Amino acid sequence: CARTRVGVGISPHAPYTVSARLFRQTVEYARAHALPLCVHIAESRAEVEFVRHGQGEFARIYERRGLLWHAPGVSPIRYLHDLGVLAARPLLVHGVHMEDEDIALVAQSGATIAHCPKSNAKLGHGVAPLPEWMRAGIAVGIGTDSVASNNTCDLLEEARFGLLVQRARRASPTLLSAETMLRLLTLEGARALSLESRIGSLEPGKEADFIAVDLSGAHVQPVDDPVAAIVFSARGSDVRFAAVGGRVLFDGASVTTLDEERLRARLREIRTRLRHRDALIRD
């Protein structure tokens, strides 16, 4: 169905896990089937060292496993450009270690970026050049990566952290704004996914996606500017209502589309199995 929110995309992970040949094949497949493309790129200094010089942590892993790697001698972004990946306008995840030339290549290609500031910080990868991306006209949305590198995956918390770390990095109390971050959470996020004609704002003809945030909590007071209160003070637990396409998914008490207790029990069961398997491997 054309209006579904569940779709299939192609996601060749990163230069240190995907060969040049496989990158090219995934691009060809995505184009042939009109599928979106997503790549984790320029996330860490280790990745940059591996792609530019064939050295460092990933090179040692390759060596231990008897894998061959010929470093292209360019930045990870230039590597994607040279392989034709950027021309497919992928969603690029992380992008922490981008230089001016890289940012220009992304902007020229029409690729977009998922900015995951908490994951970048937790893994010690650094602070992404968010203001530079925006000045270059790149569509940027706020992302979380996954629970493997981001414990809460709380988008409101993500936006707040993303703003604060940029101000700290530049020693500027006015860099970015609450309005800017809210836009990255909504319309710019939709633009990064090429869905801005359907979602991202409440307009005639678009789908009714919206949440209601309770700003009455003590941790939010006083509220002079609702947008500033949402970005600087609110958290995911303050959401009292959520609708997607006009369908209520959260009514303030529970998620209406799944059995949360059953899901928690299933997660506990999986965790126990994984711990048992890990103990067997270590033994």
N, C-alpha and C positions, 0 to 999 in steps of 0.2 A: 504494500500500500504506500502511496506516494507521501502521505502525511505522517507516517510513523516516526517516532523518535528513536527507534532501534534500527540501526543501519550497520552495514559492514564496511570496513575500511582496511587499508593495507598499512602495516606499521613495521617496516624494517628497523630494528631497534637502534643501532648506533654503529659507527665505523669499526669499533673493536669487536663487534659480534656479527657483523654482516659483511660479506665479501663485496668487492666492486661489481662482480658479475651478478650477484643476487640483488644488489641495489638497482642495477639497470633492468633486471627482469621484473622487479616489483613495480618500477615506474612504468614499464611497458604494459604490465597487467592492469595497473590502476587506470591508465589512460584508455586501454581497450574496453574496460568495463565501467568507465566513468565513476571510479571509486576514489574517495579521499585518501590522502597519504599523510602519514605522521612519522616523524623521526626525532629521536632524542639526540641532540647534537651540541657540541661545544659546552658540555656540562662541567668538565673538570680539567685541571691542569694536566692530570695524568693522560687524559684523552688527547689533549693538544700535543703533549710530548710524544705520544705514540704515533700520531698521524704526521707530525712534522719531522720527527727525528728517528722514529722506530725504537725509542728507548722508554725506560720507566716501568711502572707497575704492570701495565698491560703487555709490554714486550716480554717481561719475565714470565708471565702466565703463558703466553704463546710458546716460549722456549721450553717451559716445563712440559707442555703438552705436545711438543714436537710439531707445532704449527708454523707455517711460513708466513711472513709478512714483509712486504716491500713498502716502506713508508713513502707516500707520495711527495713528502717534503713541502706541504702547503698547510694552511689552516683547515680545520674540519669543515668550515663553511665553504671555503674555496674547493675543497675535495668534493662536496656535494654538488657544487656548481659545475665542476669539470665532468662529473658523472652524468649530468643532466637531471639530477634530482630536484634542484631548485626550480628548474623550468616547469616542473609539474605542480608548483605552488603548494608545497606541503605545509602542514602545521609543524613548526619546529618547537620542540620542548626543551626548556632550560636556556640555552644560548648564553650562558654566563660569560664565557670567554670569547667574546667577539671584539675584534678590532674595528677601526673605522671602515676599512675596506670590506670587511665581512658584513657590516651593517648596510653598506651601500649595495652589496650584492643581493642581500635579502630584500631590500626595498625595491630594487630594480626588477626582481623576479616576481614579486607579488606574493611571496611566501608570507606566512603569518607566524605568530609566536604565542605559545602557552607559557606564561611566566609563573614559576613555582618557587617563590622566595623562601618559604619555610623549609622545603626539601633541600634547596641549595645551601641553606644555612646549616641544617642538621648534619648534612654530609660534609660540611666544611669546604664546599666548592667555591664559595665567594658570593659576591653581590652582582647581579646582572645589570647591564647598562640600560635600564628602563627609560630614563629620560631621553637618551640618545635614540633608542628605537622609535619613540613617539615623535621626536623631531624629524626623523627620517620618513615619517608617514606610514610606518609598519603597523598593521592591525595587531593589537596585543590583547589577550584575554588573561584573566587570573586563573591559574590552575593549582592543583594540589600535589601532583605526581601520584603517589599511592601511599597506603598505610605502611609500606615497607620503608618509607623515608619521611613520612608525615603522619604522626600519630592520630591527629584529630580530623584532618581533611575538612576543617571548618572554613568555608569561603570568606566569611566576615572577618575571622581572625587572620586569614591569609592576606586580605586586602590591607588590614591595619598594619600587620608586620611588614608587608611590602612597602608601604608608605614610610613607616618609621625608619627602616633600615636605609632607605634612600636618603632621607634627611640626615641621618647619622653619618653616612658615607661622605656627603658633601658639606657637612656642618652647616646646613641651611634649614631654618625653621619654617620656611615658606615653600620649599621645593615640593612640587605636586600639590594636590588638594584632595579633600574628601570627595568632592564632586568628580574629580578625575578618576579616583579609585572606584567609585560607585559605577561610573561609566565602563570601566574595564571589567567589572563584574557582570554587566548587563549588555548594552548595545555593542561595545567593542568586543566583548567575548563572543557575541553572536557573529560579528563581522569576521573574527578570526576563524570561525567555523563555516563561513560562507552561508550563514543562516539569517542574516540581518533582515531579509525581506519577510521572514516568518516570525522571528522572536527577537527579544532583546529590549523591546519597549512596548508600551501599551498604546497601540494605534489602530484605527479602523483597518480591517483586513488582516491584521496579524493575529496570531494565536494567543489566547488568554493565559499567559504564564505570569504568575505573580505570587508574592509572599506577603504576609503581614507580620511586622516585627513589633514586639511589645517594648516600648521605651519607658515603661513606668518603674522598672527596677531601680533599686538604690544605686547600683553600679553605673547606671546611665545618667543619673541626675547631676546637675540640672540640665534640662534640654532647651536650648535656645535655637539650635539649628538641627532639625531632624536628620539631615544628611550627615553632618559631622557626628551626631550621636550614634548613628548606625556604624560609621566607619571607625570611629575612635573608641567606642564604648560597648556596642552591642556584640553579641556572640550567637552562635547557631542555636543555642538553647532558648534564645529570646524569640525565635520564630514561632508564631502561634497558628499559622495557616499557610498552606502551600497548594497551589493549583497549577496544573500543567495542561494546556489546551482546554482550559475550562473545567477540567476534571479534578476534584479535590483529592489530593494524595496524602495530606496531613491535616488533621482537624483540630490540632492543639493538644490532643491526648495521645494519639497513635497514628502510625502510618496505615492508611486505609487499604493498601494493596497487598499487604503481607502479614504473616504471623510473626511478630517480633520475638516472642519468647521461643518459638520453634527455631527461629534463625539463630538466636543466641545459643541454644542447646546444640545446634549443629556446629557452630563455630567452636564450642568447647570440645566437642567430639573430635573435630579435625585437629585442634591443637594437641589433644592427648595423643592422637595417632602420630603426628609429626614428631612430638617429643620422644615417643617410643622408638620411632624409626631412627631418629638422630642418635639415641643411646646405642642402638644396635650397630650403627655405622662406626661410632667412636670405639666400641668394644672390638 
